[in-house]
Structure formats: C-alpha cells, structure tokens
Amino acid sequence: MLWYNGKKGVNKMRVVISAGGTGGHIYPALAIINKIKEQEPSSEFLYIGTLDRMEKDIITSKNIPYLGWK
C-alpha cells in the first residue's frame, strides 16, 4: 500500500490487489477492498489479474480499475 499527499494536503491510500482467478480468491480480495473503503473512503485501488479468468469480469463489474495480462 502506498500513501501520498494529495493536492489538498490530505493523505490518500493507493492499493494494488492481486488474487487468483477463482471465486475463492476474488471474493476475499473484494472483502478487503470494501473494508479499506469503509475506513478510508478516498482510497484508490488497482486490481492486477489475468485476461482469461473470471476475475476480469467480476472485478470490472464492481468499477474497480483492472490491469490484465496473458
């Protein structure tokens, strides 16, 4: 996790998440994202995963930025 000083002098958390391509890994990752959002509403996320597994569809449907690779 990275913290940076935003334009208004407020620290903002930026988080990169990566988990396996199955629901057994994706949904716990989403739970972590949601918990962080509860405590740090201004936090930003990037999910890194594959292009050919279910994670791409699930994560992007939650409006979380997604970076996929083969």
N, C-alpha and C positions, 0 to 999 in steps of 0.2 A: 504494500500500500504506500502511496506517495501523498504527501501533504504539500500544498503550495499556497502561497499568499495571493489571493485573488485581487482584482482591481480595487475593490472597496476595503482592502485590508483584512478580509475575512479568510481564515484558513479553510480550504476545501479538500476533501479527501477524494483521490482518484484511485480506483481499484481495478486491477486486472484479475479476471477469474478464468480458470480453465478446468474443465472436468471431463470425464469420459463421455462417450457418445450414447450412453444408455440412461433411461429414466432414473435408475438407481444412483446415478452420479449427478445428473442435471438438476433434479428437484432439490436435493440438499444444497447445491450451489445457489439455486434461486432462493431458498430459505435464508441463506447467508446474506445474499444481496438485499432481500426485504428487511432483514434485521438491521443491517447497516443503514438502510434508508430511513428506518424508524428513528434511529439515534442521530443520524447525520443527513438530514433531508437534502442538503445541497451536494451530496456526494455524486460522483460520476463513475460509470462503470464501462469496462470493455471486456467482452467475453471472447475468448480465443478458442476455436474448435475446428472441426473438420467440415468439409463441404458436403459430405455424402452420408451423414448420420442424422438422427432425429433431433439432435441438439440445435442444429441450424434453424429448423422450423419453430421449435419451442421457444428458444431464446429471442428470436426476432419477433415472434408474436407478442412478446412482453415489452416491446420497444426498447430493448437493451442493445446498444451497439455491438456488432458481431464481426469478428475478423476470422475468416475461414481459410483453410489451406487443404491441399490434397494429401 
